[in-house]
Amino acid sequence: MAKITISKEEYLRLKKLDSKFREFLVYLEEVMDIRERRKEVRGKKVVSQERLFTKLGLMF
């Protein structure tokens, strides 16, 4: 197996790029999760906390 040599600057640039890409993937997951939760709310699949607590008698 052959080794590839890169400069320290290039290595740091690639490491930073990898970090930014990872941050983007986390952001994308959050956006998709929010979209899914909004679909559930529109489809009446969830109940608000306030309504739930009122039904349970925990809010006055």
MODELLER restraints for C-alpha pairs under 7 A, 6 or more apart:
rsr = mdl.restraints
at = mdl.atoms
rsr.add(forms.Gaussian(group=physical.xy_distance, feature=features.Distance(at['CA:40:A'], at['CA:46:A']), mean=6.25, stdev=0.5))
rsr.add(forms.Gaussian(group=physical.xy_distance, feature=features.Distance(at['CA:53:A'], at['CA:59:A']), mean=5.72, stdev=0.5))
